Amino acid sequence: MDSWPVNWEALDALIIDFAKSENLIEDSSPPSSPSLTSSYHSRLIIRQIRRSLEVGNIDAAIDILRVHAPFVLEDHRLLFRLQKLKFIELLRKGTRDDRIFAIDYLRKSLAPCALNAYPEAYEEFKHVLLAFIYDKDDQTSPVANEWAEKRRYEIAGLVSSVLRAHFHAYNPIFSMALRYLMSIHKVFCFRQGIVSPISYLTERLLLEERDFPALPPESLYEAQVFDEVDIQALAHAVELTRQGAIDSLRFAKGDLFQAFQNEICRMRLNDAMLDELVREYCVYRGIVEPGMQTSSEPLKVNPPESGCCSSLDSSIDVDHSTAKHSNSETSATTDLSSMQGIDVELRFASEPTNNLEDCSPSGSHQSESSSLLRNRSKGAGERSKRKRWRGRHDDLDFISGVHFNRDGKQEGVECTSAEDKYEIVLQMKELASRGMAAEVVEEISTLDPDFFVQNPVLLFQLKQVEFLKLVGLGDHSGALRVACSHLGPLAARDPNLLKPLKETLLSLLRPNEEALVTGLPLHALATSLQVAFGKRLGIEEPQLMRIMRATLHTHSEWFKLQMCKDRFESLLRIDSLKENNTPVLTSLATSKSNIDSCSLGSSQATISSTNGVSDDSSSPNQASSQDAICDENAILKVMEFLALPRADAIHLLAQYNGNAETVIQQIFA
């Protein structure tokens, strides 16, 4: 199967920023930007207002608005909606006193506001008076919609949209990117007629409901001219009508990127599930402590039954191919019952992590590394660098501690043996990222003698690192011993390894060994090792990894269909998540290599252009033979008049020699 590379280090940075921005981890370091703190407090205010409105406590919401956002109450259009909702909530209580108070409130507040709110407000005011007559439980009444509790959520979403834009209290970049990627993923799968392999996750994580769009100030309702390119880009990025995109641009005063952020943040996520996905990922990657003091076991959501996924599964490899050599017997969970209290000590923990640090398997280091297994307590220094998961404490009353697992049960357990396994895998990953390949091979072989038998590609890559480090240290004889003892025999058994072996041997002739060694993609190799070895110990990769791998793939495929470049990918750091500037095992890219595997011997090889949207495909006039006959203005004209996606517009133009007028005439004929 083809696989999609992800820059996990870039994702780590985004997730750490997300966790800090949402105050999910205990961290004494200052935020990367002072605006993060103010944005967090603004989001808390918005969240409290939203909750007050959703439970029908309109007075509490108005009190908070009066203190923190009085401009909302000065907008009669918003004030009228809030007052109308308060009137309904007073009647909903059903007591005689509340009914009297509702009549008084109607006379003194709601009626005067209705006269100045907006043209239709007075008719809405007269209509809501029917609530005096029709009961809240009468689903056939003309005011059933006014009684419906969903009205609370609509007003809450509207007010939230206004406040978010006013305070620039946008969600963290990762949260917005995830919304965007999942929405594109859903559209792509729907239009291609395929079943998403991660639908069991996305359907729970990305909610169908969206917040109501903010109301542009009345002064902005005057005719404004926006670039059609911006209108179409916004409309198709966030699934708006053309008029909806124009209204959004009008509210943002023509700022395309601000309008885009406003629209992305209208999409709703299941915050409780997102926090669990992030915590699971952070534990897996060693960002936070594995102890589950305030949460339960890593998030598990029931996957679809085997065979229900369509062809999309064939282009998105959710399991790493370095573990494919394992059969059902050898891939069983390794028994670690005899290793209780045992952990792997990270050597040189306090030393610099420069790849040129003398960590060769010869000399004094070899004697020191006779065994890296030490008492668990000796690894405490490295573990202390990890953050402690704090959780969304301000959400506890609303989240209720619900967690998902594959058995559909709610649990709150802390498994000591599981933590031991996490520590072992994380420390093997750390050793690999430091370039200590010989130590990694020694320790993993001690723990699981069959691991590298089942994962020869990983062994080859680790031995490549060892070879290149020895070359960098000037020990050519030691490097050749590694090549003869390991690289050669592995390549003899797998012809796909011959090309990277030759390129690795070429390093003996290169004068700048230091640049070669320091440029090794150790983090990618460490992640591949972590996933493969973790599976051997019964540790599944985080669900978030599957989501990111699948959605980044469909993002690229979607914009290939659109024959253009995504204008918003830099804003959301999506381009950095796809970046992989390190060399790759080109001969393994379509065979046995792991999703993040890299060729460590070639400094010239690059990622195949078929794995992403190349510069050539980003130009509307060069992308394909179809696109070559289509003028950009013609594409925009067909998209505008026929309200079609870009790919459909290009397809129609290709049938009529790129003539937009002919296409439109044929459609309306």
N, C-alpha and C positions, 0 to 999 in steps of 0.2 A: 504493500500500500504506500501511496505517497504520504509524506508527512509535512507538517508546517512548522517552521522554526519560530521560536518566540525568544525574545531577549528577556530572560528571566531577571537579570540584574536591573533592567529598566523597570520591569513590573514590581520588583522589590521596592525600588525607590518610590514609585507611585503609591504603593500600598502603605508604606511607612508614612508617607505624607498624608494619606487618607486617615490612618489610625491616629496620627497626631492631631490632624484637623478636627476629628470628631471626638478627641479626648478619650480614645479607647484604650490607650496604653499609658502606663505611668512613665513619664519621661521628664527628666529635669533639664534637658537641653533646651535652649531657646528655639522657638519656631523658626522655620526657614524664612518666613516673611512675617512682619508685624501684622499684616492684614489678616493672617490666619486666625489670630486670636479674636480680633474684632468681628471677623466673619462668623466664627463659631458662636460668639455671644448673640449676634444677630439671628443666626439660625435657631438658637435656643428660644429667642423671643418669638420668632415666627412659629416655631413648633408649639409653644405654649398657647399662642393665639389660635392656632389651628385646632388644637385639642379642645380648647374651651368651646369653640364654635361647633365642633363635631359632637360634643355631648350636650349641646343646647344651652350652655351657660353663656349667653350673649353679653350679659352685664360684665362678666369677668374679662371677656375679650375686648369690650369697649374700654374698660378701665386700663388695660395694658396698652391699647392703641392710643389712648389719651396721653399716656406718659411717654411712650417710645415712638409713636408715629401719628401725631395729631393731624398730619396732612390727609390721612385716610378719612377722618371724620369731617374734614372740610370739603371733601368731594361728595356732593349731594347724591351722586349716582350710587356710590358705595354706601353712604350713610342710609339711604332709603332701603337698600337691600338688607342691611343689618337690622334696621328698625322693623321692617316687615317680618323678618325672621323672629325677632324678639316678640312681636305681637302673637305670632303663631305659638311660640313656646309658652307664653303666658296662658293661652287658651288650652294648650295641651295638658297643663297641670290639672285642670278640671275643677278646681275649687271655686267657691263663690267669690272669695276675696280676690283671687287672681283674675277672675272674669271681670270684676269691677275695675281692677287695676288696668286690664287690657283696654277697656272702653276709655278710661282716662288717658292712657298712653296713646291711643288712636287719635283722640281729639287734640292733644297738646303737642305731639311729636310727629306721628306718622303722616297725618293729613297735611300739615304745613310743609313737610319735606317733599311730599309727593308733587306739590305744585311747582317745585323748582328743580327736581331731579333730572328728568329727561322726558321727551314728549310722550312716551307710552306710560309713564309712571302713574299718572292719575287714573288711567284705565285699570292698571294693575292694582291700585289702591281700592278702587270700587269692587274689583273682582275678589280681593282677599276678604272683604266684608262677609262673603258667603260662608266663611269659616264659623261665623256665629250660628249658622243654621245647620250645616252639614257636619256630621260627626267625623272624628279623625279616623275611625275604622271603616268608614264607607268608601270602598275602593271605586265606586261608580260615580261619586260626587264630582261636580265641576271643579272642586278645589282639592282633589285627591293629591295632585302634585305639590300643592302648598303644604299639605299635611305630611307628605312623605319625608322620612328622615334623611333621604338622599339629598334633600335641599340643603341640609346643614353642610354636607360634604362639598356641595357645589360652591356655596358661599365661602367655605373655609379655603377651598382651592383658589378661588378668585382673589381673596384677600392675600393669600400666601404668594401668589404670582406678583401682585402689586408690590408687596413688601420686599420680596426677594430682589426684584429689579431695582427698587429704590435704594436698598442698602448694599446692592451688589453682593448679596449673601448667597452666592452660587455654591452648589455642592462641590466638594473636592474634585480635582481633575479625574481621578480614577473612577469616582462614582458617575460622573458625566460620560466618560468614555465607555463605561460598561453599559449604561443605558443606550448609548448610540450604537455600539456594536451589536447588542442583542436585538435592537429594533431592526437594524439592517439584516441581521441573520434571519429573523422571522420573515421579512419581506422577500429575501432571496429564496428561502426554502419554499415559500408559498408560490412565488412566480415560476420557480423551476419544477414545481410539482413533486418535491421530495420531502421526506420526513426527517426532521432534525434529529441527530443523535443525542442532542442535549436538551430536547424539549421537556424532559422530566425535571430539568432544573430551571430553564428559562420561563416556563409557564408559571412557576411559583414565584420566581424572583422578580420578573418584570410584570407589573400589574397592568390590566387592561385600561383602567381608569387614568385619565389625565386631569391635572388641575385646569380650571377654566383659564383662558388667556386673560391677561391684564387689559384693562380698558385704557386706550390712549387718551391723554388729556384732550378736552374738547377743542382746545386751540390747535391741535394737530390734525383735526378732521378736514382741514383745508386740503385741496388737491396737492399732492406731492408726487414727483416723478422719481421713480427708482429704476436703476439699471435692471433690465430684464434678466441679465445673467444672474444677478443677486437674487431676484425673485424666484427664479426657477431652482437655483442652488438650494435656497432655504426650503422651498416647498417640498422638494423631493428628498431632502436630507431628513426632515422630521415629519413627513407625511401630512402636509398642509394643502389646502386648496390654494389657488393662486391669490384669491382675495384674502385668505387667512395669512399668507406670507406677506402681502402688502400691509395688512393691519399690524403684523408683528414688527415689520420694518418701520412703520410709522411710529409705533410706541417706542422703539429704540432710536428714533430720530435718524434713521438711515444707516445705523451702525450694524452691518451684517453679522458680525461676530457676537455682539451683545444680543441681537435678536435670536441668534442660534442658541446661545446659552440660556436665554429666557425660555425657549421652547424645549430644550433638552431637560431642563429642571422641572418642567411641567409633567414629564413622565414620572410615574411613581414606582418606587422599588419597595420590596418587602424588607424593611430595615433590619428586622430581627434575623432573617435568613442571610442577608448580606453580611451582617456582623459575624455570624457563625462561619460563613465561607471565608471571610478574611482571617478570623482567628485560626481556623484550621490550616490555612495557607501559611500564616505566620509561625505556627508551631512547626510545621513541616520544614520550613526554610530556616528555622533557628533564629527567627526575629524576636519571638517572645518565649517565655518559659513554657515548657510542656505541661506543667501542673495546671489542673483545671479547677482553680479555687472558686471561680465565680461562674463556671459554665460547665457544660457536660462534655461528653466525648465528641470527637470531631464529627462535623456534620455529615450525615449520610442520608441521601435522598434516593428513593427507590428508582433504579434505572429501568428502562424499558426492557421487555422480554427480548431474548435473543432473536434476531431475524426481523425485528420490526423496523429497523433502520434501512433506509434506501441507499442509493448510490452515493449520497454525501458521505456515508461512512467510509467508502472506499478511497476518498480523497482527504479525509481527516483521520489520521491514525491516533486514536485516543490512548493506545497502549504503545509503549516504546519498543521498537523492534529489537533492541539489544537483549530483550528478555524473551524474544520469540523462540530462541533455541531451546528454551526449557520445556520439557514435556510435563504432563500432569503429575508425574511422580516427583521429578526433581524440582518442580516449582513450588512444591508444598512448603508451608512455613517451616523455617529452620528452627529446630528445637534449641531454645536458649535457657532451658530450665537449669542447666548446670552453670549458668553464667550470672546468677543472681548476685547483685552487688558488685559486678565487674564492669568496668568501663574502659574506654580507650583514652589514654592521656595524650593531649595535643602537645607535642614537643615544640620548643621554641615559641611558646604562646606569647611571651613578652618581647620577642625579637621582631625586627622589621619583616614585612612580608614580601620583600623584593624577591623576584623569581631567581635572582642570581645568588641568593643566600646559599652558603655552602651546606647543602643537605644531600650530598651524594651518598650512595650506599657504601662508599669505601672509607678507609681510615677510621678515625675516632668515632665518626657518626655511625658507622656500621656497627661498632661495638655497643654504642649507646642504644641503637635501635634493635638490639637482639630481641626485645619484646616491648611493645607499647602498651600491653595490658597492665593496668595498675588498679589500685583501689579506687572506687567510684568517687570518693571525696576529693581526690587529686584533680578531678576535672571541674571542680566547683569554680575555679577562677574564670574559665572560659564561659561557663554557663551564667556567671554573674553579669556578663556583658549584655545578656539578653534582657529585653523589657518584660515587665509584668503586665499581663492583660488586665485592664481595669474594667472594661465593659461599659455599656451605655447606661450608667446608673440613673440618669434622669429619665430613662425609658423603662425602668423595671416594672412600674405599675402597668404599663401598656404591653410589654413584651410577654410577661408571665412565664418567662423561662422555658418556652417551647422550643424543642430541638428535634430535628428529624434524623432518623437512622434507617438503615435498610430493613430493619424488622418492624418499623412503624411504631416503636415503643419510645417512651420518654425515659431517659436515664440520666443519672447524675453521679457517675462513678469515676474513680481515678485509679487507673491500672498501673501498678508499679512496674510490672514486667514490660508493659507497653512503653513506659517512659525510658526504661533501659534500652529498648530497641531504638527509640527515637534518638537517644544520645549516641549510640554506636553509629547509626547512619549519618547523623549530623557531623560527627567528628571524622568519619571517613570522607565526607564531603569537604570538610575544612582542610584536611590533609591534602586532598586532591587539588583544591583551589590554591594551596601554597606550593604546588609543584612537587610534593613529596610522593612521587609515583611509586618508588620502590617500597616505601613504608606501607602505602595503601595496599599494594599487591600482597605483601607479606601478611598484613593483619587480616585482610579479607580471606586469604587462603587458609589462615589459621582458624577463623570463625566458620568458614563454609568452603571446604576444599573443592566442591563441585561448581562454585559460582563462576569461575573463569572458564571452566570447561563448557558451560552453557552460554557464556558471554565472551566469545573470543575477540569480538571487535573492540570491546572495552579494554580487554587485556592488551591488544595491539596498540591502542591509543595511549594507554598508560606507559607502555614500554617505549612508545615514541617520545613521550615527555622525558623519561629517564635517559634515553639516548641523546636527545637534544641538550639536556642539562649537562651531561658529561662532555659533550662537544663544546658547550659554552665554557666549561671549566678547563678545557684543554686536554681532557683525558680521552684521547681518541682511541686508545687501546681498550679502555673500559667500555666506550660506546660501541665498538665493534663486537665486543663480547656479548653485549646485550642484543645486538642485531643478529649475531649468529645463534645465540641460545633461544631467542624468543621471536623476534620480528620475522626472521627467515622462515622458521618452521610454521608460524601462523600464516604467512603469505603462501607457503607451499600448499597448505590445506584449503585456502580460500583465494582463488585467482583474483578476486576483486581487490585484494589487499596489495597486489604486486605494484600497481601504479603509485599509491602513497608510500610504499616501501622505497621505491626508486627515488621519489622526491625527498624522502627523509634522508637517504644516503647522500644526496646532493649537498646537504648541509655541511658535510665534511670539507667541501670546496669553497664555501662562502666565507669571505673575510670578516663579515660583521656578525659574529656569532651572538654577541650581546643583544642586538636588535632582534635576532631570531628567537632567542629564549624569552626575552621580556614580552614578545608579541604573542606568546602562546595563549590560545583561548581556554585557559584553565577553568574559568567559571562555568563555561558551557559543558566541559568534560565533567566537572564536579557535579553539575545538576544531572547529567545523564547517569552518572554512577549512583547518585542518591536515589533516583527513581528505580533503577534496576535492582540495586541491592536492597532498597526498602521493600520492594515487592517480594524478594526472597524471604524477608523477615515478616511478611504479612502486613506491611504498611502500604496502603494504597495511596496513590498520588492524590493531592487535594482536588476536590470538585472544581475549584476555581481554575486550576490548570486546564482542565478539559474545556471549560467555558471559554477561556481566553484563546486556546488553540483553535477551537472550532470557529469562533466569531471573527478572529483575525483572518482566518482562511476565507470565510465567506465575504468579509469586507473587501479583500483583494479581488475575489471573483466578481463581486457585484460591480466594482468600478471598472473591471474589464468589460463587462456588459455595457456599462454606460459610456465606455470609450473616453473617459476623462479622468482626471486626478481629483481626489477628494479635497475640497477646499478647506475642510475643517480638521483634517487628520493631524496637522501640526499643533493646532490649538489644544487638542486632546491628547497629545503625545503618542498618538497611534503610530506615527512614523517611527518613533524611537523603539516601540515595542516590536517592530518588524526588523529593526536594524540588526545586522549580523555582519560586521566588518571583518570578522576573523576568517581565516581560511577554512575550507570545508573538505571533507573526504569526498571529492568529486566522484570517484568511482563507486562510492557507496551511497550516493545521494538517493538513488532509486532502488536500493536493495536492502542491505542489512543495517545501515547506519541508524542510530537513534535520532529522534526528532531534533535534538540539539547537538548531535555529534559533529565534531569538527576535525578536519584533517590537520594534524599538528605538524606535518612535514612540508607542506607547500605554502609559501608566502605569496604565491601568485594567483592561486585559484580563487574564484569568487562565486557567490551564490548565483545559481541559474536564474536568468531573468524570468523564467516561467513561474517562479515562486512569488512574484510580486508584480505590481504595476510598474513597468519600466518607463523611462522618460519618453521613449518613442510612443508608447500606448497612451500617454497622457495628452497628446496633441490630437484634437478632433480631426485634423486633416491628414494624419499619418497613421492612425491606429490600425486600420485594416483596409481591405479593398472596398468594403462597403462605405466606410467613413471617408475614404479618399474622394468620393464624388459628392460629399455633403459639406456645404458651407455652414459655418457655425451659426450665422444669422438664420439660415433656413431651418436648422435644427431647433433653434429657440422659437421660431415662428410656429412650427408644427406643435411643439410642446405647449405653447401658450394657447393657440386656438383650439386644439383638440384635447387639451389637458392630459397629455400622454407622458409617460416616463421617457427619459432620454433615449434609452435603448430601443423602445418601440418607434419613436420618431425617426431615428436613424434607419431602422429597418424599412419603414414606409418610404422614406426618401430614396433609399437604395433601389426600390422597385420602380420609382418614377424619375430616375436620372437626376435626383437631387433637387427637383423643382417643388418648392413648398406650396405654391399656388395650385399646382396640379394635384398634389396629395389632398389638400383641403377640399378642392372641388370634387374629387372622387369620393371622399368620405361623405359629403353632404348631398351628393347626387342621388 
